[in-house]
Amino acid sequence: MMYARAPSGVPPSHASPGQPRRPLPVPSPSPSPSGATASAGDGRFVPHPFQYNARVASALVPCVLVLLGAGGPVVVGTLIAGLMLSYILDALQFKSGAFVAIWVSFLTTAAAIAFSGVGFAPHVPVPLSLLVLLSSMNLVFLCGVWVSLQFRWLQLEHPFVVLTLERLVFACTPITTVAIVTWGLVASVGVVRAPYYLVPVLFTLFWLFSLPTPSSFRAAKHHPRIRGRESDDDVFILGPLESAVHALVLLFLPLAFHVAVHRNRWLESAGDICDDLLLLFLPVLFLLLASSRGALHWLVTDPSKLQRVRIVNGAFSLAVVLVCVEVRIIFASFAHYIHFPPPLNYLLVTVALFGLAFGFAAHLLGLLRGVVGTSAVMAVLLVSAVAASLVLGMPLTMLPAPAIAAVYLAHFYTSGSLSSYLIFAAAAALSATWFVMDHFFFLALSIAGFPLRTICQWVLGALLLALLVPGAVLLHKPQRVAGVLVVLQAVVFGWLESILYNGDGHAEEGVYPSYLVVTTTVAGFVAVRRLRAEHKIGPLAEWVACCLYGAKLPMLLVSSPGVTLSSQLLLLAVTPPFFLYRDKSHPRSRMRPWVAVAHAAVAAAAVVHTRFMLFDVIVSLTGHKPSHALLIGALLLAVIAACLPILFLHFPNSLSARRTAALAAAGVLLFMCLEPPLPAAWHAVWDAAHFPEDDPDDSTIYGQRTDGPAWPGWLLLGTILTALAAFFHAIPVADVEPVRVGYALSIGVATGIYLQAKFFLYMPLLPRTLLFAAAVAGALFLVLTHHPPAWASGHSPVLPWLFAVQAALLPLTYLAVGRAGEVEVQGEDGEATKTYDFYDDTRRESAHTALCAIYCVFFLLAALVIKLKLSAALRDKLSGRPSTSGASALSSSSDGGLVSAANGGSALPKTSPFAPKHRSFQPRQLNLLAAFTSRSSWLPLVGNLSTLFSFLLALGLLAVLGQHESDQQAIFLIAPILLLLNPDLNFLASFSDRQRYFPLTLACSAYLIVSVLGTVLAEVATSIYYWGWSWVSLGYNVTQMAWSVAMVLLCVPMHVVFNRFMWDNVLRAGYLLLLVAPLCVPAVVAPGETPAVRVVGVLGLVYAFLQLLISRHVRIAGLRFI
């Protein structure tokens, strides 16, 4: 399939920033499922960053956090390790490798979730557990799709795939997240109330994903209108089919959930019927409201028909909802407060509710216009106000107050007169004062130490402020007065809700439900943003009011009385970059550096001041007191997060600031993992109620630790941070040779001291000195290989000799450790003999194991550095750019070049018409690979030796540390080391890049088969040793062992066929695979077989499946080429 490319001379990924993007026509070989094709039409494909990351993150990230919390540390560690590897590959410009690593990390996370048993419990039905597992897998898949949309090279190479991925994210995210959120709601609020909490979640997801949304990768002639989709239909992400499915889920999922929960007593009472009707018709009303944004484009496109649908269905649905509210809420809970006999009580309540509700609905639909509309507004408001006042028990002497309020509100609605609104506010305040004084003021109660009378006074003050804000907006200079009133209202609301919700300090004893806290917070935030958008209040008032409203949310997690005040101070210190310093007339204006430093210092001080609130939040989330390392790490991460808005909003192009933030975050995470000792002065910043704990049961159960000093943890932390600083180019290692050598020596010295103190503390001086020398030599080799200096090139290379010295220190150190601790004892015959203390033997074995592990890691790092160096040099050569990897300095040839063409030793020139094109997935060139393996280069040889040494040491550690038969499966983690092998004529003459997976598969097959046969022979030898050659004692065991050997030998042909295929890549007759693959089935299904034998059989079947897929792929690729 051919795609349009950028003009000649301008590669797609390196287009000039000043030039306009050229839209790439999207191929249209087949229509999409909903009928919209990827053809060019009015909307053409344009590579562009994905524009909807915020809304996708708001839906996926909370679900991922729920899933990680249910999965445990294994799932969290797997995901973090995979993402770190992907980030490193992306930083090293291995875009395709980062893409593959992302998907591998998500797939391994999915496997970890499956093996951790998420959703499976003894009391949970198996089908429900399988659905939970399926939803979890789907969520992980959607995360991978979302991350894939961030790769620009994928947009350039596969535009049709990018459009499909974008559509997949918008189509599947609402349904998948609803499943995970429902799981969380059931766990938090219970299965009975979960359907009601699910309704607002569905409303939010539908508003974010189901409304007509333009694609991030489409270029239209004009911006599409929201109401209709008559034109530019292919510009939108979702089609009619996906939108219809989302609408059906919105309408029927809450009702279906409620019916499934109450299936045993469904429709037993009027309350149950009203619950079902509310869960059905509330989504209908929301869908009709969203139809003004195009939510019903898949059903009706004519505006007049759509308006009729809104009026008819909206009126019926609203009537049903109001009747259900009367039956289920008003008369079920407050009937004894209504002092009118039936049917007069029902009539008054119905008139009040229907009048207010239908009047508001008519306002939304724009039906209250002209003289008729004015009269209707006044009549509806007057009748509804009088009826509501009578229901509330207002005496006849007070009825003029609500009547006057209704009349002047109607007059203000039609004329916009300020005097009318002030009269309405006074009359409404008088009516509200009577209600509070008559119903609550006389009660002798106290909440959280405050008398109820005081709280009633504050409630009336908040109501008065809410009535004065619209009047202040009508003034000629409203920003000052309206801003002050909005801020005062936010202060009063925050104080009142903090008292009412927390009660006496426990959230469950409060009289204020949590959903009201969320509702008032969202409503206040939206109102403030709307007032600021209409220039009714200033930016300072917007900033303070938003901080005051947002500070109420932390009290949902922490019930401490002072949490609201701490949250307000923290938000006021952190949020200025979001609200201030943003002059619309000067888009390029940014915060000055000294002002940024001052704001960062204030934010850090605010975080330290709110440390007790952070302590309570951690306790609320984890269920126990945090350790010192976790607490100080959380504080430092909070400081970094508080400073990030300054960085991203006002210094987005500051590379040094980004490096500093990344290094600080990495250092904090390392500190939390390593947990180095802290000074005693740290304990003085906490009180008795907020004091961290470091596993107090350890000293009680296990006694005092004797692992050695704890200070090497700080040394390791500094070493890793120094390496990260060099990786982020904060240290000029690649530019200044003295700095490079000093950096290598410092890393080597610090690593050597740490290894001595951690693993060789009780050893004599000789093995410690040898280990220190090996650490210094290893650090020098790794650093100078990655950044080769000038003196390491030419005819006298130093680095190969440095590697040889470092490798030679392994047996010397091993022998020195073996002779350590020898004690000479006089034997009974007078001859001098040597013996060892048992404790010294244990330490010696531990030191031997640690030494092998250290060298295994070093050889692995050396092989990885060399592999990356050779790959970077090859990539530079293929792209026609001058080598930036520094690999040419490592060659020992006379001309100093590492890469040369096979034909006559000359490289392909940049201007050659046969130069390889710049594409992300450039195929490997065999002649250039052969040039890498020239006999004048030592890099491939050293890389292969390092790979083999690391693999052999890993096998040795597996043999020593593996105590169970299941430990043999660790070969699947060790064998990928062999992927670091390089083509080399000096060492592996017949090995090329085409056979790079052959060592991996051969190692897995050979190790598993040999280990099974060795285990069988060891068991036979053990039986013979203990029981002799008696057939009575050995007959059963020998029979079982012979059966296991036979099962393994049946699997050998499949392993041989696949490994031969991986070596020569030659397609053979299909019947051969059909003959040898079934031979692996008995080893899998045979009863009584050991897990090791089953693993060999399963691996053979996997090999057969892989060979079938590879052969099919090769055949299709060949047909396409032809």
N, C-alpha and C positions, 0 to 999 in steps of 0.2 A: 504494500500500500504506500503510495507516494504522497508526501505532504509538501506544501509550498514552503520555500526557504526564504531567508532574508536576501537582500541584494548581494551581489558578488562583492567580496572584499569586506563585508560587515557580517561577522558570524552572529548567529541569533543570540547567544548568551553574552556577547561583548558589544552590543550595539551602543552607539554613542548616546549619552543621557540627553543631549540636546535635541536629538532627532525624534520625530513622532514615531510612535509604535506603528508598525505595519500590521494590519489584521491578517491573520492566516486563515484561509478558507478551510472550513472543517469538512472532511470527507463525509459523504452520505451514502454509504453502501446499503444501509438498511434502516428502516424507521425504528424509533424508540418504542417501548412498550405502550406508551399512551398516545402514540400517533405523531408526536413532534419529532422531526428528524434533526440531524446535526448539520443540515445543509447551510450554506451561507446565507441566502435570503437577505432579510433586513438586518439580522444579527450575525456578525462574523466573529470568529474566534480571535481573541486578543490575549496574549500572555499577560497576566496581571496577578498581583497578590490576592489571595482569598480574602474577601471583604467581610465575612461574617464569622470571624473567629470568636468574637465576644459572645454572640448568642449561642454558638455551638459549645463553647467552653462552659457557659452558664448551665447548659443541659447535661453535658457529659461529665464534667469534673466532679460535681457532687455524687453522681452515681459511681464513678471510679473510686472515690473515697469510701463510699459504703462497701464496695466490693473489696477494696484493700483491707478495710477493717475486719470484714468477715473472713478473708483469706489468711490473715496472719502474717508473721514476719517473713515466711518463705516467699509468699507472693510479692510482698513489698520489696524484698531484696532482689528478687528476679527482675522485676520491672526497673528498679533503679540501676542495676548493673547493665541491663540492656540499653537503657537510655544514655547512660554515661559512655558506653562504647560507641553508640551512634553519634553522640556529640563529638567525641574525639575524632572519629572518621570524617565527620563533616568539617571539623576544624582543619583537618589535614587535606581538605579538598578532594576526598574520595566520596563524591556525591552518590554514585551508584552503590558503593559499599555502605554508606550511611543509610540509604534507602533499604537495602537488604537487611542491615542490622536492626533497623526499626521494626520491620516485619518479623524478624526472628525473635526479637525481644517480646513483641506482643504475642507471638505464638507460644513461646515458652511460658509467658505469664498465663496464657489460657490453659496450658497444660498443668501449671502449678495450681491454678484455681480448681481444675478438675480433680487433681490428686489430693487437694486439701479437703475435699468433701464439702464445698460450699453449698448450702441449701439442703444437704442430706442430714436427717436427724431421725431417731427411732420413731417419733410420734408423727412425722410428716409422711404423707403418702408418696410412693415412688414416682407416680406421674407428675405430681407437683414439684418434687425435687428435680426431676429431669427438665421441667419447664424453667425452673430457676437457673439451672446450669446452662440451658440453651440461651436464655436471656443474657447471662454473664458472658458467654462466648460471643454473642452478637454485639454486646457492648465493647468488648475488646477489639473485635473486628472493625467497628465503626471508629474507634480511636485510631486504628491504623490507617483507615481511609482518610480521616481528617488530617492526620500528620502527612500523608502522602500528597495532599493538596498544597502543601507548603513548598514542594520541590519545583523549582522553576524549570529545570531540565526536563521534567516529566511533561510540563506544558508544551515545551518546544518539540519534543519527540513524539508524544502521543496526545494530541489535543482531544480526540474523541474520547479517550479513556478518562481524561480530566473532567470533561463534561459529565460523563457517566458517574464518576466518583462524587462530584458535587451533587448531582441529583440523588444519588444513593444516600448521602449524608442527610439531606433535607427530608427524604422520604421515610427513612428508617429511624432517625433519632427520636422523634416523638413517641413512637410505639415502643421502642426498646427502653428508653428512659422511664416511661410510665410503668413498665414492669418492675424495674429496680426501685423506683420511688414508692410504688405500692408495697413492695417488700419492706422498705424502711418505715413506711407509715404504719404498717401492721405491727412492726416491732416496737414502735415508739408510742403510738396512741391507742393501739388495740384494734382488733379486726372489726369491732362494732362501729367505731367512729371513723375508720379509714375511708369508707366511700365518700363521706362528706368532705374530708380533707383532700381527697383526690380531685374533686371538682375544680377548685382554683388552680391546681397543678395542670390539669388539662387545659384550662383557659389560657394559662401562660404559655404552654408549649404550642397550642394552636396559634396564638398570636405571633409567636416568634418564627414558626416554621411553615405554617399552612397558608398564610396569606400570600398573594402573588408577589414574588420577590425576584428582582432582576438578577441574572447570573453575573458572577464576578468576571467571567471570561467571554462575555458577549458584548459586541459593540453595535448599538442601535443608532438609527438616524436621529431619534429623539427619545427622551425619557418616556417610558410607557405610563399611561394613566392608570391609577389604581382602580377606578370604578369598573372599567371595562377591559376586555382583552380582545377587542375586535381587530387590533393591529399589533404587530411585533410580538406575536404569540410565542415565537421561538426564543425570545429574549428571557423569558421567565424560566426559573429552575424547575418547578413542578408542573406537571400536566394535569388535565382533568381527573385522570384515574387516581393519582396519589391524593389530590385534594379531596375527592369524594371519600376515599378510605379514611382520611384523617377526620372528616366531618362525621362519618359513621361511628368512629371510635369516640369522638367527643360526645355524641348524642347518647350512645347506648352502653358504654363501658361502666359508668358509675351505677346505672340501674342494674346491669347484669351482676356487678360485684355485690350490690346490696341484696339482690334476690338470692344469690348463691350463699351469702352469709346467713340470711334469715329464711332459708328454704323450708325449715321445719315448722315455722309459724308465719308463713307468708300470707298476707291479706286477712289476718285474724281480727284486726280492729281498724277503726277509722284512722288512727295514727299511722299504722303501717301503710295504708293506702296513700295517705298524704306524703309520707316519706318517699314512696316510689314515684309519685307524681312530681314532687319537687326535684328529685334527681333526674327526671326526664325532661321537664320543661325549663328548668334553669339553663341547661346547655342550649336549648332551643332559643331562648332569649339572647344568650350571648352570641350564638351563631347569626341571628338576625342583626345584632349590633355590629358584628364583624363584617356583615355583608356590605356595609358602606365602604370597606377597604377591599372589596373584591372576593370575599370568602365564598360567595355562591356563584362564581363565574362558570363553574362546571354545570350549573343547573339552569340559570337564567342569565341571559346577556342583554335583553331589552330593558332599559332603565324604567320605563313605565310599568312593565310587568313585575320588575323587581320591587318597585315601590308598593304595588298592590300586595305582593307576597309579604312584605314587611308589615303592612298595616293589618291584614287579615290574620296571619299566623301570630304576629306579635300581640294583638288584642286578645286572642283566645289563650295564648300561653300565659300572658300576664294575668288574666282573670283566674286561671287555674292556680297559678303560683300564689296569688293573694288569698284565695279561698283556703289553700293548704296552710298558709301562714296563720290565718285566723284559727283554723282547727288545731293545728299542731303546736303553735307557740302561744298565741294570745289567750285563747280560751282554755288551753291545757295547763298553762302556768299562772295566768293572771286573772282568771275568771272571778275570784273572790274580791278583786279590787274594783270591779265594775258594779256600780250600785243601781243598775237598771234591770228590771225583770225581762226575761225573754218574751217576745222576740225583739223588744226594743233594743236590747244590748247588741244583738247581732246586726240589726239595721244600722245603728250608729257606727259601730266598728267598720262595717262594710263601706258605708258612705265615706268615712275618713280615709280608709286605705285606698279605695278605688279612686277617689277624687284626686288625692296627691299623686298616686302612681300613674294614672292615665294622663294627668296634666303634665307630669314630667316626660312621659313618653311622647306626648304630642309636641312638646318643646324640642325633643331630640329629632323628631321627624319633620320639623319645620311647618307644622299645621296651624300654629297660633299666629296668624297674620291678619291684618286688616281690622275693621271695626268688630266683626263677629268674633275674631280671635281675642280681642281685648275684653269684650263682655264675657266671653267664656272663661278666660283666665280669672277675672274678678269673681265670677259666680262660683267656680270650682274651688278656689282658695277660701272664699268666705264660708261656704257650706262645710268643707272639710275641716277648717279650723274650729268652727263651732261644734261640730260633731266630735272631734278629738278632745276638745276641752270638756264636753259633757261626759265623755267616757272616762276621762281622768278624774272626774269628781269636782270640777271647778264650780264654785257657787255662781248664782246668777249675777251677783254684784261684780264679779270679775270677768264675766263674759265679754264686755266691751273691749277689753285689752286684746285678746286673740283676734276678735273681729276687726278691730282697727289695724292690727298688724297684717292681717290678710289683705284688707282693702288697699293699704298703702304699698304692700309688696307687689300687688297686681299693677298699681299705678306706676311704681318704679320699673316694673318689667316692660311696660309699654312706652313710658316716656323717658326713663333714665334720669329722673329728677333726684338730686342729692337730698333735698328736703324730705321727699317721700321716703327715701331709704332711712334717714335719721329717725323719722316718726316710727317706721316699722321696727327699727332696732330698739327704740325705747319701749314700745309695746311688747315686743317679743321678750326683752329682758325682764319686764314686769311679770309676764306670764311664767317665765322660767323661775323667777324668784319665788312666786307663790308655790309652784310645784315642789321646789326643794324645801322650802320652809314647812309646807304642809305634810310632807311625807318622810323627811329624814332629819330635819333640824332638831327635833325634840328628843331624838334617841340619845341615851347616855352611853355611847360606845366609843371605843378607841381602836385605831388601826395603826400598828407599828409605832405605838406611843403617842399618836396624834389624836385628839378628840375629833369626833365625827363632825362637830360644828365647824371646826377649823377647816376640815376637808371640804365641807359644803361651801364655805366662803371662797375657797380656792377654785372650786368647780364653777361657781357663779362668775368669778373673775375670768376664768378661761373662756366661758361662754360669752361674756361681754367683749373680750378681746376678739373672739371669732366674729362677733357681729360688727365690730368697729373696723375690721380690716377691709371689707368691701367698700365701706364709706370713705376710708382714707385713700383708697385707690382712685376715687372720683375727684380728688382735690387737684388743683393745678400743679402742685409740686409734690407728687405722691411718694417719691422715692424715700424721703427722709422719714415722714410720719408712718407710711405703710411698712417700711423696713423695720422700724422700732417696734411696731405692733406685732409684726410677724415673729420677731425674735422673742418678745415677751411671751407670746402665746406658746412658742416652742419650749421656753423655760418652764412655764406653768404646767404644760402637758407632761413634760418629762418628769417633773417632781411628783405630780399626782400619780402617774402610772407606776413610778418606782415604789411609792407607798402602797398603792392598791394591789400591785402584783406580788411584791415580796411579802406583804403582811408582816409577820413577826420574824422574818428572816428566812422563811422556808417557802419556796415558790408554790408547793402544793397546798399550803394553807391560805394563800391569798384569795381575794374575792374578785380578781380581775383575770379573765382567761388570756392565754398567751396569743390566741389568734387576733384579739383586739389590739395587742401591742404591735403585731406585725401590720395589721390593717391601718392603724393610725400613723405608723411610721411611713408606710408606702404612700398613703394619702397626703401626708404633710410634705414629703419629699417631692411628689408630683406637683402639688400646688405651688410650692416655692419655685420649682423650676419653670412652671408655667408663668408665674408672675415675673420672673426674671426675663423670660423670653419675650414678654410683652412690655419690658422696660418699666414695670410698675414698682420694682424695688431695685436697689443697687447691688453691685457684686459683693460688697461687704456683708450686707444683710443676708444675701443668698448663702454665702459661705458659712456664717454663724448658724443660721437656721438649719441648714442641711446637717451640720455637725451635731447640733442638739437633737434633731430627730433621729439621726443614725446612732447616737450614743445610747438609745433605749434598747437596742437589740442584744447587747451582751448580757443583760439581766435575764434573758431566756436560758442562758447557760449557768450563770453564777447568781446566787441569791443574796450576795453580800449587800448591805445597805449602801455602801459607798461606791458600788460598781458604776452607777450612772455618772457620777461626778468624775471618776477616773477615766471613763470612756470619753466624756466631753473634752477633758484636757488633752487626751491623746489625739482625738480627731482634730481638734483645733491646732495642734502642733504639726500634724502630718499632712493635712489637706490643703494648705495654701497654694501649692503648685497647681492644683486642679481648678481653683476658683479665682485666684488672684494672678497678677502678672500676665494677663491675657488680653492685651489691647487689640480689639478687632481691626482698628485702622492701621495697625502696624503688625502684620502677621509674623515678621521676623524678629520682633522684640523678644528677648529672652531674659531670664533672671541673671543678674550679674554674679560673677564668681564669689565675691565676698558675701553677698546676700545669700547665695546658696549654702555657703559654709555656715553662716549664722542659722539658717533654717534647719540644716542637718544637725547642728548642735542642740537646737531647741527640741527637735524631734527625738534625739537620743536621750536628752534629759527627761522628756515626757515618758518615754518608754521605761526608763529606770524608776521614775516616780510611780508608775502604774505596775510595778513588779508584783505586788500582792494580787492584783487582779489577774495577771498572767499566771501566777501560781494557782489561783482558784480555777482558772479555765483549764489548765493542764490536769488538775485533780478531777474536774468534772468530766473530762474526756477519757482519761485513763483509768480512773477509779482508785488511784493510790497516789501518794506523794511522790514527786519526781526526785531523781537523783541530782547531785550537784552538777554533773556534766550536762544532763538534759535541761536543767533549769537555766544555767548560764548560756547554754547553746540556744535555747529558745529566746532568751533576752537579746542575744546578739543578732539572731535572725530577725527578730522584730525590729531592731535598730536598722538593719540593712533594708528590710522591707519598707520602713518608714522613709528611708532616703531614696528609694528607687523612683518615686514620682519626680523628684528633682532631676534625676539623671535622664529619664526617658522623655520628659516633657520639655525640658529646658536645655539639656546638653546631650541631645541624641547622637551627635557626631563626635563626641569626645571619647576617643579610644582609650585614653589613660583612665578616665572615670569608669568605663565599662570593665577594664581589666582589674581595677581596684575592687569593684563590686564583686566580680567573679572570684577573685582571690579571697576576699573576705568571706563570701558564702562557703567556698570550699574549705577554708580554714575552720570555720565554725562546725561544719559537718564532720570534719576529721576530729575536731576536739570532742564532739559528742560520741564518736565511735571509739576513740582511743582512751578517753577518760583519764587524762593525766592528773596528778595530785594538785590540789589547790592550797594556797596559803590559808592560815588560820584567820587572817583578817577578813576573808570572804564571808565568814559566818556572822559577822557583826551587822550585816545589812538585812538580816531576817529577824522576825520576831518569833515568839514561841509557837504561834498558830500557823506560821508560814515558814517552816524550817525543812529543808530538803533532807532526804534519807538516802543512804547508799547501802541498800540491802542489809539492814541491821541483823538479819538472822544468820549471815555468813559467819561472823565471829562466834556466835553462840553455838552453831551446829558444827562448823568445820574448824573452829579455832582461828588463831592468828595466821595470816598468810605468810608463807616463807618462799615466795616466788622470786625474791630479790628486790632491789630498789625499784621504786616507781618513777624516778626522775627520767629514765630513758624514754618514757612516753613523750615528754616535751621535745627531746632530741629528734625522735622520729617525726613528730608533728612539724618541727622546723625544717627537717630535710624534705618532706613531701611538699611543704609550702614553697620552699626554694625551687624545687623542680617544677611546680605549677607556675611559679613566677617566670621561669625561663620558658615554659611552654607558651604562656600568654605574652611573651616578648617584653615583659616588664624588666627583665635583666637582659642587656644586649649581648647575649651569648653568641649569636650568629654573626655579629659585626666586629667585635673587638677580641682579638686573640688572647691577650692577657686575662681579660675577664672570663673567657671561655675556659682557660686552663685553671684559673682560680676557682671557678664554679665547679669544675670536675673534681678538683682536689678537696674542696669543702664538702661536696656530696659524699665523696669516698671516705673522708675522715669521719664525718658524722655517722655514716652507715656502719663503718667499722667499729666505732665506739658503742653504738647501739647494739650491734650483734654480740660484741664481747660482754656487755653488761646484761643482755637478755638471755643468751644461750650458753656462754662460756665463762660465767662469772667465777666458778669454782675450779676452773682449769688452770694448769701451770702457765708460765709466761710464753713458752714456745708455741703451743697451738693458738694462743690468743694473738701473738704477733703475726703468725702466718695468716690467720683469718683477717687481721687488720690490713695486711699487705694485699691480700686477695680482694678485699672490698675497695681499696684505693685503685688497684689496677683495673678492676671491673668498671668502676665509675669513669676512669679516664678513657677506657676503650669505648664505652657506650656514648659518652658525650663527644669525643673526638671523631667517632665514626659518623655520628649524626651531623656534626658541624666540623668537617675536616679542616685543619689548619694548613698553611702553606708548607710548613716544614715536614708534614706527613706525606707529601707527594714526591714524585720523582723516582729515582732508581733506588732509594734507600727507605722504603716504607717502614715506619716504626710500629704502626698499629697491629700488623700480624704478629710481630714478636711480643707485643704487649698482651695480645690474646693468648699466645702460647704460654707466656709466663703465668698468666692468671689461671689457665687450665691446668698447668703443671702443679700449681699450689694445692689442687684438690687432693691428689694422693698423699702429698707431703703432710697436709693438715690432718687428713684421715689417720695416717700412721702415728702422727704426734698425739692425736687424741686417744688412739688405742694404747699408747704407752703411758699415758697420764694416769697417775694414781697407783702405779705399781708399788707394792711393798715387798721387800726381800725378807724372807723368813728362813731360818735354819731348819733343815729337815731332820728326821730322826736318824738318818744314816750319816749325818754330818755334812751332806752336800747342801749348797745354797740353792734354794728353790724360790720361785716367785709366785705369789698369790695376790688375790684382789679382795678388797672388801665388797660385800654385796651392794652397799649403797653407792660405792664408786662405780661398780659395774652398771647400775641403773643410770647413773649420770652419764657414764661413757656411752651407753646405747642411745640415750636421748641426744647427746652431743653429736653422735654419728648421724642420727636421723635428721637433726637440725642442719648439719653441714650439707647433707645431700639435698635437702629442700632448698637451702640457700643457693647452692650451685645450680639446681634445676631452674630456679627463678632467673638467675643470671644468664644462663644459656638461652632461656626462652626470650628474655629481653634482647639479648644480642641478636638472635635470629629474627625477632620482630623488627628491630631497627634496620637490619640489613635488608630485609624484605621490603620495608617501606622505602628505603633509599633506592633500591633497584627499581621498584615500581614507579617512583617519582621520576627517576631519570628516563625510564622508558616512556612515561606519559609526556614528558617534555619533548622527547625526540619525536614521538608520533604527532604531536601537535605543531611541530615546526618551530617551537620557541627555543631560545637558548636555555641551557640547563640551569635550573635554579636550585637543584637539590644538592649541589656540591659534590656529586658523585665523581666528577672528573678528577677531583683532587686526590681520590683514593686509588687511582690506577697507578700501576708501576710500569706502564709502558713508556716508551721514549717520548711519544707525543703527548702524554698526559691525558688522553681521552679514554673514557670507559665505553662509550657507545659509538660504534662505527658500523657502517653498512657492510654487508657481507661481500658485495661486489667491489673488489679492489680496495677495501678499507675506506671508502668515502661515503659520507652520510648523504641522505637525500636533501637537496637544497630546499629552502623555503619556497622558492619561486618555481619549483618543479611542477609541471602539470600533473604529475603522478603522485604528488604529495598527499598523504592521507587527509581526508576532510575532518573538520572539527566537529565531532559528535560525541555525545556523552558515552555511548556504548561503542567505542571504537574497537574493532576486533584486533587481537594480538597479531603482530607481524613476526613470522618465524625467523626471517633473516636478522632482524634486530635482536631477537632473543639469542640467536647464535652469536651475535656480536657480544652480548653480555657474558657469554661463557667462554670468551677467548682466554687462552692460557696466560695472558699477561695480567689478568685481573684476579685478585685474591678474594674479593668480596663474596662471590657465590660459594667458593670453597669453605670459607669461614662460616658463612650462614648455614650451609648444610651440616657442617660439623656441630655447630651449636644446636641445630634442630635435633640431630640424632642424639647428642649427649643429653639434652633436656628430656627427650622421649625415654631414653634408657633409664635415667635417674627417676623419672616419674613411675616407670614400671617397677623399679626397685622399691620405691616408697610404697607402691601399691602392694607389692609382695610382703613387705615388712608389716605395714599397718593393717592390711586386710585380714580380718579375723573370721569373716563369714563368706559363704558361697555367693551371696548377693553382691559382695564388694567387687566381684569380677566384672560387673557391668560398668564399673568406673572407666573401663577402656574407652567407652563412648565419649568421655570427657577428656581423655588423654590423647586419643588418636588424632584429633584435629591439630595437634602440634605439628604433625607431618605436613600440613598444608603450607608451612613456611619453607619447604624445600624449594630450591631454585635450580633451573637448568645449568649444568656445569660439566664441561668437557674434561675437567681434571678429576672429578670424583664420581659423577653420575653421567657417564658418556651418553647413554641411550635414553636418558630422562629428559623430557621436554614439557612444555607448558600444557600440552594436550593430556599428559598423564598425571596432572597434579592431584587428582582425586584417587589415583591408584594406591599410593601408600596408605591413605586413610582406610580404604575398604580392606586392603590386604592385612593391615595391622589388626583391625577388628575381627576379621575372620580367623586369622591364625591364632590370635591370643585366646579367643573363646574356645576354639576347638582344642588347642593344646592344653588349656587349663582344665577342660572337662576330662580329657584323657589322662592328664597328670593326676587329677583328683581321684579318678577311678584306680589308677595304679597305686597311688599312695594308700588308699583304703585296702586294697588287696595285700599290700606289703604289711600294713598294720595288722590285718587279720592273721596273716601267716606268722608274724612275730609273736602275737599273743596266744594264738590257738593252734599253731602248727599246721601241718598239711592234712588234717582230718577233714574228710569230705562232709561229715556230719555237721561240723561247726561252720564250714566255709561254703557249703553247697548253696544255701539261700543267697548269701551276699554275692558270691561269684556269679550266680545266675542274674541277679539284678544288675550287677556291674556290666556283665556281657550284654544285657539288653540295652543299657544306656550307651555303651560303645557302638552298638549296632545302629541305634537311632542317630547318633552323631555322624557315623560314617555314611548314612543315607543322605545327610545334608551336605556332605563334602562336594559332590558334583555340582550342585547349584552355586556354591561359593566359588569353585574353580571357574565355572563358566562366566560368572559375573566379573570376577577379578580379571580374567583374560579379556573380557569386553572393555573394562575400564583401562586396560593397558594399550590395546591396539585400536579401539573404537571401530571395529569391523562388524558390520551387521551380518549375522549368520542366519541359517535357516530357522524359521519359526518353530518347527517341530522339535528342535533341540530344547528350547525353553519349555515347551509343553511336556517334554519327557522328564526333565530333571526337577522342575519346580514342584510337582506333586510329591516328590520324595521327601520334602521337608514337612509335609502335613503330619505323618505319624509322630514326629518328635514334638509336635505342638499338642495334638489331641490324645496321645497315648496316656492312659492313667498311671499314676505313680511315678512319673518322671520328675527329676529335680528341676528347679527353676533354671539352672544353667543350661540344661539340655533344651528346655523350651525356648530360651533366648536364642540359641543357635538356630532352631527351627524357624522362629519368627523372623530372625535376621535374614535367613534364606528366602522366605516369602517376600520380605521387603525388597531384597535384591532383585527378585524376579519382577516385581511390580515396577521398580525403578528402571530396569533394563527395557521393559515394554514401553514405558513412557519416553525414555530417551530415544529409543529406536523410532518411535512414532514422530517425535519432534524432529529428528534428523531427516526422516523421509519427507515430512512436510516442508522443511527448510530447503531440501534439495529440489522438490517440485516447484517451489516458489522461485528458486534461482533459475531453474530451466525456463 
